[in-house]
Amino acid sequence: MLALAGCAENDSGAKSASSEPTSPAPGRGKGYSHDPFPSTYRTYPGAPTLVTNVTIFDGEGGRIDNGAVLFRDGKIVEVGQALIADAGVTVIDGRGKYLTPGVIDIHSHLGDYPSPGVEALSDGNEMTSPVTPEVWAEHSVWPQDPGFARALTNGGVTTLQILPGSANLFGGRSVTVKNVYARTMQGMKFPGAPYGLKMACGENPKRVYGSKGRAPATRMGNIAVDRQTWAKAVEYKRRWDKYEDKGGEPPSRDIAMDTLRGVLEGEILVQNHCYRADEMAVVMDMAKEFGYRVTAFHHAVEAYKIADLLKGNNTCAAVWADWYGFKMEAYDAVNENLAILEKEGACAMIHSDDQNGIQRLNQEVAKARASGVKAGFDISEAQAWRWLAINPAKALGIADKTGSLKPGKMADVVLWNGNPFSVYTRPQMVWVDGALLYDANNPKLRPVSDFELGQPGEGDVK
Amino acid sequence: MNKLLLSASAMLAFAAPAAAQTVAITNARLVIGDGSGPAEGGTVVIRDGRVVAAGTGVVAPAGARVVDAGGRWVTPGIFAGFTRMGIVEVDAVSGTNDSSAGSSPFNAALDVAPAVNPKSSPLAINRLEGVTRAVVAPDNSNGSIFAGQGAIIDLGVDMDPVTRPRAFQFMEYGEAGARAAGGSRPAAYAMLKNVLFEVRDYIRSPASFADRGKDALLTRADAEALVPVVQGRVPLLVHAERGSDILTLLMLKKEVPGLRLVLVGAAEGWTVAREIAAAGVPVIASALADLPESFEQLAATQSNIGRMKAAGVLVGIGTINQDEARQARWEKQYAGNLVALSKMPGASGLSWGEAFATITSRPAEALGMGGEFGSLRAGRHGDVVIWDGDPLEIGSSAVNVFIDGVEQPMTSRQTRLRDRYWDPREGTLPKAYQH
């Protein structure tokens, strides 16, 4: 493990004894592989399908009553009202039902804190240094987590970002996956999704490392270690940019710094665990200092206090509907957090951070919307649906591929047995890339992970 | 936002709640809480803090304060079946967390009643969402399966929160009990058997318990606290999840006649539902646990409560290890989800009336207190909520909340923060001056 908390030297400036031969310039971004664990996800076959007579939330704020959606070969083909089915198209009558894009959860630990929650499988926090950008959540993901099945069948979740935990200032890379069981993590990996970098501010890093008698032990320590690290990253990037542009002797590789260089390059998105308004403001200025942007603050319990600053910095907030009070930095939660962000024109979305909450994100959005409406901000159901569709897709850098029912996008689709803003509604069918992977009426289409095979409750309704 | 700014001044009016007057809530879409569905045109009468009548044929008595519900839903307040409300302000701030005492020599003797803080912020937050009364349990610590004596509290705004102190004893079995007892289920069971033996000893001769020294396996105070449990005067709530653990506990009931066992959690209860029903043991279950989060919950399913109910088990909802210090309000959503299951092929849900009963009368009945709480039948505490919609549906709010017949304020720290930041920008003065 490279100790990077302001102590290790990346002394590639020093000449090595066996002076290496100089190389020609590889070209920017080509000095080393940026994708050593590529996605092997393949879409499963699906019948061309037309859902008719259905109420549609398109995920971008649009609503179509008595609508229809046609998808084939894994892609949305057409969204409208009176669509005609060709021969060979499976027609589903959606009367009384609702159709939405698949739910996207931008904050999950399925796979790296799986069920069962035993020590042997707790793989989300590399709590050995506050600075671990070298760890990648995907190397912890256990693709047999039963939680994936629950998120699909009860929550209609088709895409999720799996993050490292929040013990460290730099927790490591996240991975975005399609919610389709596979034998390997790479088999679930969302093709072409950018990496994220999990960062954390506030109580967790200072508590974890302060209790070990090392930095950071305070909030000022948090920011100090962050800035020291970014300063090194800027230097690392400068050396590698120079080598890739001009050739010469390649600098030493540093797996941690590769990640931070990716952030400074804009190819890795910062997903920043942060609760308090004042801290988020500081973090956004730190980002400006080193030339990166926070894509989204996660949890952001006090985002409502600085909705205007978030908007001004083009930074999103991924929040809960009503979690509060479990620690000091969650003490000032309000049920109207999402609504105030939306009202002020900031980018906002729901998130779960929870293997149970991920099964009910539609209900969490319903709660957040209702709180806003009651307080006097009238937001439609179709607009609120953006909070678990196009908004998280944008914050994950995959909005060109999924997150709404637009022709050409992945056919990630949920048919609900009623209005998904109602507590009485559940998914009836879920398609991922046009493949029907859950059907409430078909026990064969109910995923059973390896772990659950042969156990009490195998194949039961969950 | 005039509507929002009203709330601060409205709170002043409630600083000293009037003594409970006679109140008649008329024109109600009335839910009794006994498992039946709503009835139109109902009236509820509360006198001296108790329900005197509720139904469609009830007439408001002369002189009562009449509250016209205007056809709205009127129900008993939510009776939260298992919480740690009022004894924890911020979980991670140990000075505000009175749920357990890892360094105390005592366990079963620990009594939450003196620790309940009526000004604890979760009480106001849950009160304005229609939660009126709660079971408050201590948590155990390493060294004992016994956590101590829990209370029934009300969420009223006055300084007298404890309705019934020492209402039950709480014990951990299964994995948590095994851990606390030294590392195995046999150790937990041995501890339990030994404690029962010692308590019987204590009952025979309290004086002999006086000087047993530091190394005694049971302090005098703990023994004394368990006497009413052994004698069947207060219920013993036991947390167990695994089917086989539940059966073990049911056997115990055979050994200790009169023991009033109540199961808490019971994720695999459905796998032994017939046996639970035959033993007449009630359950305060987690509503939506459906993951094998531990090896004692491999069979977890959201259909658990529906299946137990169908097998004849008395089941209420509780929230053990589920934000139990602060989110009792989620029980409405949980109950609504159980109704949702009744539309799902292969799943076992509940009717609306039964689902509502799981968060009102059933948990009260599970504790043997159905005569006091959890429904609008005559004689019960006057805990009544008027809602602007179906109380189990997301988006419905409590409009008026009565606890012991006293109307409650509808503000909290959260509504105050919301009002302050509805427009996040500072105005002519800093935010700190906006109150």
HADDOCK unambig.tbl for C-alpha pairs under 7 A between the chains (distance, minus, plus):
assign (segid A and resid 115 and name CA) (segid B and resid 291 and name CA) 6.77 0.50 0.50
assign (segid A and resid 115 and name CA) (segid B and resid 292 and name CA) 5.76 0.50 0.50
assign (segid A and resid 115 and name CA) (segid B and resid 293 and name CA) 4.61 0.50 0.50
assign (segid A and resid 115 and name CA) (segid B and resid 294 and name CA) 6.99 0.50 0.50
assign (segid A and resid 116 and name CA) (segid B and resid 292 and name CA) 5.47 0.50 0.50
assign (segid A and resid 116 and name CA) (segid B and resid 293 and name CA) 4.13 0.50 0.50
assign (segid A and resid 116 and name CA) (segid B and resid 294 and name CA) 4.73 0.50 0.50
assign (segid A and resid 116 and name CA) (segid B and resid 295 and name CA) 6.81 0.50 0.50
assign (segid A and resid 117 and name CA) (segid B and resid 293 and name CA) 5.35 0.50 0.50
assign (segid A and resid 117 and name CA) (segid B and resid 294 and name CA) 6.05 0.50 0.50
assign (segid A and resid 146 and name CA) (segid B and resid 291 and name CA) 6.99 0.50 0.50
assign (segid A and resid 147 and name CA) (segid B and resid 291 and name CA) 6.78 0.50 0.50
assign (segid A and resid 304 and name CA) (segid B and resid 421 and name CA) 6.99 0.50 0.50
assign (segid A and resid 304 and name CA) (segid B and resid 424 and name CA) 6.83 0.50 0.50
assign (segid A and resid 305 and name CA) (segid B and resid 421 and name CA) 5.95 0.50 0.50
assign (segid A and resid 305 and name CA) (segid B and resid 424 and name CA) 5.23 0.50 0.50
assign (segid A and resid 306 and name CA) (segid B and resid 424 and name CA) 6.24 0.50 0.50
assign (segid A and resid 307 and name CA) (segid B and resid 424 and name CA) 6.69 0.50 0.50
assign (segid A and resid 325 and name CA) (segid B and resid 90 and name CA) 5.61 0.50 0.50
assign (segid A and resid 326 and name CA) (segid B and resid 90 and name CA) 5.27 0.50 0.50
assign (segid A and resid 326 and name CA) (segid B and resid 91 and name CA) 5.05 0.50 0.50
assign (segid A and resid 326 and name CA) (segid B and resid 92 and name CA) 6.36 0.50 0.50
assign (segid A and resid 327 and name CA) (segid B and resid 90 and name CA) 5.41 0.50 0.50
assign (segid A and resid 327 and name CA) (segid B and resid 91 and name CA) 5.99 0.50 0.50
assign (segid A and resid 327 and name CA) (segid B and resid 92 and name CA) 4.99 0.50 0.50
assign (segid A and resid 327 and name CA) (segid B and resid 93 and name CA) 6.83 0.50 0.50
assign (segid A and resid 328 and name CA) (segid B and resid 90 and name CA) 6.69 0.50 0.50
assign (segid A and resid 333 and name CA) (segid B and resid 414 and name CA) 6.70 0.50 0.50
assign (segid A and resid 334 and name CA) (segid B and resid 414 and name CA) 5.17 0.50 0.50
assign (segid A and resid 334 and name CA) (segid B and resid 418 and name CA) 6.17 0.50 0.50
assign (segid A and resid 336 and name CA) (segid B and resid 418 and name CA) 6.85 0.50 0.50
assign (segid A and resid 340 and name CA) (segid B and resid 422 and name CA) 6.51 0.50 0.50
assign (segid A and resid 366 and name CA) (segid B and resid 394 and name CA) 6.56 0.50 0.50
assign (segid A and resid 367 and name CA) (segid B and resid 394 and name CA) 5.97 0.50 0.50
assign (segid A and resid 367 and name CA) (segid B and resid 395 and name CA) 6.04 0.50 0.50
assign (segid A and resid 370 and name CA) (segid B and resid 395 and name CA) 4.82 0.50 0.50
assign (segid A and resid 422 and name CA) (segid B and resid 393 and name CA) 6.47 0.50 0.50
assign (segid A and resid 422 and name CA) (segid B and resid 394 and name CA) 6.23 0.50 0.50
assign (segid A and resid 423 and name CA) (segid B and resid 333 and name CA) 6.77 0.50 0.50
assign (segid A and resid 423 and name CA) (segid B and resid 336 and name CA) 5.68 0.50 0.50
assign (segid A and resid 423 and name CA) (segid B and resid 337 and name CA) 5.88 0.50 0.50
assign (segid A and resid 423 and name CA) (segid B and resid 340 and name CA) 6.85 0.50 0.50
assign (segid A and resid 423 and name CA) (segid B and resid 393 and name CA) 5.66 0.50 0.50
assign (segid A and resid 423 and name CA) (segid B and resid 394 and name CA) 5.93 0.50 0.50
assign (segid A and resid 424 and name CA) (segid B and resid 336 and name CA) 6.26 0.50 0.50
assign (segid A and resid 424 and name CA) (segid B and resid 337 and name CA) 6.07 0.50 0.50
assign (segid A and resid 424 and name CA) (segid B and resid 339 and name CA) 6.37 0.50 0.50
assign (segid A and resid 424 and name CA) (segid B and resid 340 and name CA) 4.10 0.50 0.50
assign (segid A and resid 425 and name CA) (segid B and resid 340 and name CA) 5.96 0.50 0.50
assign (segid A and resid 440 and name CA) (segid B and resid 344 and name CA) 6.98 0.50 0.50
assign (segid A and resid 440 and name CA) (segid B and resid 345 and name CA) 6.43 0.50 0.50
assign (segid A and resid 441 and name CA) (segid B and resid 345 and name CA) 6.04 0.50 0.50
assign (segid A and resid 455 and name CA) (segid B and resid 298 and name CA) 6.86 0.50 0.50
assign (segid A and resid 456 and name CA) (segid B and resid 298 and name CA) 5.95 0.50 0.50
assign (segid A and resid 456 and name CA) (segid B and resid 299 and name CA) 4.96 0.50 0.50
assign (segid A and resid 457 and name CA) (segid B and resid 298 and name CA) 6.59 0.50 0.50
assign (segid A and resid 457 and name CA) (segid B and resid 299 and name CA) 4.18 0.50 0.50
assign (segid A and resid 461 and name CA) (segid B and resid 301 and name CA) 6.80 0.50 0.50
assign (segid A and resid 461 and name CA) (segid B and resid 346 and name CA) 6.49 0.50 0.50
assign (segid A and resid 461 and name CA) (segid B and resid 347 and name CA) 5.94 0.50 0.50
assign (segid A and resid 462 and name CA) (segid B and resid 290 and name CA) 5.56 0.50 0.50
assign (segid A and resid 462 and name CA) (segid B and resid 301 and name CA) 4.57 0.50 0.50
assign (segid A and resid 462 and name CA) (segid B and resid 302 and name CA) 5.62 0.50 0.50
